[in-house]
Amino acid sequence: MAEKTAVIVDSCGDVPAYLAKELNIRVIPVHIIYPEQEYQDGYQISQMVYERFPKEIPTTATPSPSDLVEVFDGLLQEGFTHVIAVCISDRLSSTINTFRIAAEEFPELNTYVFNTKNISIGSGIFAIWAAKMLKKGYSFDEVTRRMEHKRYDSHLMFYMDTLLYLHKGGRIGKVGYLAANTLHIKPVISCDQDGVYYTVAKLRGSKKSKEKLFDLVTGEMEDTDVPCWVVIGHGNAPREAERMKALVESKLPQARVLFTEQITASMAVHTGPGLVGFLLFKL
C-alpha cells in the first residue's frame, strides 16, 4: 500500500485556518468554557473572548480521548497509513497524552507524536513545516527523523502587556503580579528547552519593546543570515503586530514572513490583550 501521511496539530499551535486548509493539516480544537456554553477553540471566537475580558475569563480543557479517536478513525477511513501529530509542550498541557492514548487504539496507523517543547506558533510551525515537506515528496520517515533534529530551531518569544491573565491562570503568584503591576513591568516570556515557561526579560513600560523583542529572539540564533521563516502573532493588537513585522522586514531581509495573525482563544485566555509574539524558525 502506498504511504499516505496526515498531519494533525492541537489548536494551541496557532496554525491559521486558511493555511491548515491549504496544507491539509487537521486542527484539533481545545475547548473554551464559559458558564453558559462550551466553545471549540479557533479564531472565530477569539474576538468574543477579548470583548468579554477582563470581566469574564473562561477556562480551557484539552480535547477528550473520544475527540481524538473520532479523528483517527476518520483518517483510517480516508486511507491514511501514517500520522504526524504535533503537540505543544507536555509541561504546559496534557494534550500530548491524549494524542498518545488515541494513537494506541489504532495500531494500523503508524503514528509519530512530536513533543515540540514549545507553545503557540512555536509549536504549530512544525505542523506547517512537516506538511510542506510531505508535499515536496519527502517520506514519513525522512520528515519525522528531521523533526527530531529541528526541535530547537523554533525561537519564539512574547512581549506581554499585562500579567493579569497569567496570574488568574495560576502561572504567577499574587505578590509577583502586584509588584510587576506597580512597577509597570512588561515581561518577555518564552519556553526553555524543557518546554517550561520562563521570563527572558523584564521591561519597564512598553517603549522600544518591539526592538528589544527583536534583539532577544535574534540573539538566540547563532546565525541570522540563514534562511528562516518569521511569524508575528498578537493578542488583539494588529497595529503593534504590523509595526513588529515592518521592523523584522527592515532588519532581516533574507527572512520570509509567513503570516501575521491573532492568536487563538485558548492562548488568549492565559495572556490577555496587547501581546506581541515574534517567531524565527530556522529552515
Protein Blocks (a to p, Z undefined) as FASTA:
>chain_A
ZZdddddddfklopafklmmmnopacdddddddfkbccdedfklmmmmmmmpckbccddd
dddfklmmmmmmmmmmnopabdcdddddfklbcklmmmmmmmmmmmmbccddddehpahj
llmmmmmmmmmmmmnopafklmmmmmmmmmmmpccddddfbfklmmmnopacfklmmmmm
mnopacdddddfkopacdfbdcehjehklmmmmmmmmmmpmblkbccddddddehilklm
mmmmmmmmmmmmmbccfbacdddfklmmmnoghiacdddddZZ
